């Protein structure tokens, strides 16, 4: 299961694909080249209560360019750049969201909560899925019609007097909305970093 993602204002669009390798593939390289797409599903992640005046910054421009020639000709685009890192600055008042790619197409979601700001303002509403649950390991499980996409249990910490102090953080689900819930002390005098992760993706501009 792989896919792509695109950021648009207060929402992130995902395209998940269910790919299989033919059983008669002679080797790994041939198998990857002959992958078959058995299904695809679009879904979205919305930021309820977000700050509409947030700004963005992009880093790590990728070599690959993209062209879009679908639909209305006035909306065609060519030579579109892709980036390995995107930050939504002040997406909530006092909260930044840094998105960046890792090896093996892991995507990190760094929620950077400034000192004194309530992390519980972050509300992630999912749309286009079959269901949203927290599994037995504490991961956020987003159910699609052919598979599940999982956000790893969030790693959270504060830098206090030069030392990284871990904060035990968990997902909490209410219907199709996911939030974070601290299960250990959060010191409001210091910034809080919450870091769940998802596999695959790129950002386009």
C-alpha positions as CSV (number, residue, x, y, z in Angstrom):
1,X,0.0,0.0,0.0
2,X,1.5,3.3,-1.1
3,X,0.2,6.8,-2.1
4,X,0.7,10.5,-2.4
5,X,-0.5,13.6,-0.6
6,X,-1.2,17.3,-1.4
7,X,-1.7,20.2,0.9
8,X,-4.4,22.8,0.2
9,X,-5.1,25.5,2.8
10,X,-6.8,23.8,5.8
11,X,-6.7,20.3,4.4
12,X,-4.4,17.6,3.2
13,X,-5.5,15.3,0.4
14,X,-4.3,11.7,0.2
15,X,-4.4,9.1,-2.5
16,X,-3.9,5.6,-1.2
17,X,-3.2,2.8,-3.7
18,X,-3.4,-0.9,-3.3
19,X,-0.6,-2.4,-5.4
20,X,0.3,-6.0,-5.8
21,X,3.3,-7.6,-7.5
22,X,2.6,-10.4,-10.0
23,X,3.3,-13.9,-8.6
24,X,5.3,-14.8,-11.7
25,X,7.8,-11.9,-11.4
26,X,11.3,-13.2,-12.0
27,X,13.1,-10.9,-9.6
28,X,12.5,-7.9,-7.3
29,X,13.2,-5.3,-10.0
30,X,10.8,-6.9,-12.5
31,X,8.2,-7.2,-9.7
32,X,8.3,-3.5,-8.9
33,X,8.1,-2.6,-12.6
34,X,5.1,-4.9,-13.1
35,X,3.1,-3.8,-10.0
36,X,-0.6,-3.8,-10.6
37,X,-2.9,-1.2,-9.0
38,X,-5.9,-3.1,-7.5
39,X,-7.6,-0.2,-5.9
40,X,-7.3,3.5,-5.0
41,X,-9.1,5.8,-2.5
42,X,-9.0,9.5,-2.0
43,X,-9.4,10.9,1.5
44,X,-8.7,14.1,3.4
45,X,-7.4,15.5,6.7
46,X,-8.9,18.8,7.8
47,X,-7.8,21.1,10.6
48,X,-10.9,22.2,12.5
49,X,-10.7,25.6,13.9
50,X,-7.5,26.5,12.1
51,X,-6.1,30.0,11.7
52,X,-7.0,31.2,8.1
53,X,-4.1,33.7,8.2
54,X,-1.4,31.0,8.5
55,X,1.7,31.2,6.3
56,X,3.8,28.5,4.6
57,X,7.5,27.9,4.1
58,X,9.1,25.3,1.8
59,X,12.5,23.6,1.9
60,X,14.4,20.8,0.2
61,X,13.2,21.3,-3.4
62,X,13.2,18.1,-5.3
63,X,14.7,17.6,-8.7
64,X,11.5,16.1,-10.2
65,X,9.0,18.4,-11.9
66,X,5.3,17.7,-12.5
67,X,2.8,18.7,-15.2
68,X,-1.0,18.9,-14.9
69,X,-3.2,19.0,-18.0
70,X,-6.5,17.8,-16.8
71,X,-9.9,19.5,-16.8
72,X,-10.3,23.2,-17.6
73,X,-7.4,24.4,-19.7
74,X,-7.2,27.6,-17.7
75,X,-6.2,25.5,-14.7
76,X,-3.4,23.5,-16.4
77,X,0.0,23.8,-14.9
78,X,3.5,22.8,-16.0
79,X,6.9,22.5,-14.4
80,X,5.5,22.3,-10.9
81,X,8.0,22.0,-8.2
82,X,7.9,19.4,-5.4
83,X,9.4,19.8,-1.9
84,X,10.6,17.5,0.8
85,X,9.6,19.8,3.6
86,X,6.7,22.1,4.2
87,X,5.8,24.1,7.3
88,X,2.3,25.5,8.0
89,X,3.3,28.4,10.3
90,X,0.7,29.4,12.9
91,X,-1.9,26.9,11.5
92,X,-3.4,27.3,14.9
93,X,-2.5,30.3,16.9
94,X,0.8,29.5,18.5
95,X,1.1,26.2,16.7
96,X,3.2,25.2,13.6
97,X,2.9,22.0,11.6
98,X,6.1,20.9,9.9
99,X,5.7,18.1,7.3
100,X,8.8,16.4,5.9
101,X,9.7,13.2,4.2
102,X,11.9,10.5,5.6
103,X,13.6,7.5,4.1
104,X,11.3,4.7,2.8
105,X,8.7,7.4,2.2
106,X,7.9,8.0,5.8
107,X,6.1,11.3,6.4
108,X,6.7,13.1,9.7
109,X,4.1,15.5,11.2
110,X,5.9,17.7,13.7
111,X,3.3,19.7,15.6
112,X,5.3,22.5,17.3
113,X,3.3,24.0,20.1
114,X,4.7,27.2,21.6
115,X,5.1,27.7,25.3
116,X,1.8,28.4,27.1
117,X,-0.4,27.3,24.1
118,X,-2.9,24.5,24.6
119,X,-2.0,21.5,22.4
120,X,-5.7,20.4,22.6
121,X,-6.6,23.1,20.1
122,X,-5.3,20.7,17.4
123,X,-8.3,18.9,15.9
124,X,-7.7,16.6,12.9
125,X,-11.0,15.7,11.1
126,X,-10.8,12.9,8.6
127,X,-13.1,12.6,5.6
128,X,-13.6,9.9,3.0
129,X,-12.7,7.0,5.2
130,X,-14.6,3.9,6.3
131,X,-13.7,4.6,10.0
132,X,-11.2,6.0,12.5
133,X,-10.0,4.1,15.6
134,X,-7.1,3.8,17.9
135,X,-5.6,0.3,17.7
136,X,-4.3,-1.9,20.5
137,X,-0.8,-0.5,20.2
138,X,-2.0,3.1,20.4
139,X,-1.6,3.9,16.6
140,X,-4.3,5.9,14.8
141,X,-5.9,3.6,12.3
142,X,-7.7,5.1,9.3
143,X,-9.8,2.4,7.6
144,X,-10.1,2.3,3.8
145,X,-12.2,-0.1,1.7
146,X,-9.1,-2.2,0.9
147,X,-6.7,-1.6,3.8
148,X,-5.8,0.6,6.8
149,X,-3.5,3.5,7.0
150,X,-1.8,4.0,10.3
151,X,-0.4,7.1,12.0
152,X,2.2,5.9,14.5
153,X,1.6,6.6,18.2
154,X,2.9,10.1,18.6
155,X,6.3,10.7,20.1
156,X,6.3,13.9,22.1
157,X,8.9,15.9,24.1
158,X,10.0,19.2,25.5
159,X,13.4,20.8,25.5
160,X,13.9,21.8,29.2
161,X,17.2,23.4,30.2
162,X,18.9,21.8,27.3
163,X,17.6,18.4,27.9
164,X,15.0,16.5,25.9
165,X,12.2,15.5,28.3
166,X,9.7,12.9,26.9
167,X,6.0,13.5,27.2
168,X,3.7,10.5,27.0
169,X,1.1,11.3,24.4
170,X,-1.8,9.4,22.9
171,X,-4.4,9.7,20.2
172,X,-8.0,10.3,21.2
173,X,-10.9,9.8,18.7
174,X,-14.4,11.2,18.7
175,X,-16.2,10.1,15.5
176,X,-14.1,11.2,12.6
177,X,-12.0,13.7,14.7
178,X,-8.6,12.8,16.2
179,X,-7.0,14.9,19.0
180,X,-4.0,14.4,21.3
181,X,-4.1,13.6,25.0
182,X,-1.1,13.9,27.3
183,X,-0.7,11.0,29.7
184,X,2.2,12.7,31.6
185,X,3.0,16.2,32.7
186,X,3.3,19.0,30.2
187,X,5.3,22.0,31.4
188,X,3.5,25.1,30.0
189,X,6.7,27.2,30.3
190,X,8.3,25.3,27.4
191,X,7.4,24.4,23.8
192,X,5.9,21.0,23.1
193,X,6.8,18.9,20.0
194,X,4.3,16.2,19.0
195,X,5.5,13.9,16.3
196,X,3.2,11.2,14.8
197,X,4.3,9.7,11.4
198,X,2.7,8.4,8.2
199,X,4.4,6.6,5.3
200,X,4.7,8.1,1.8
201,X,4.1,11.5,0.2
202,X,5.4,14.7,-1.5
203,X,4.3,18.4,-1.5
204,X,3.7,20.4,-4.7
205,X,3.8,24.1,-5.4
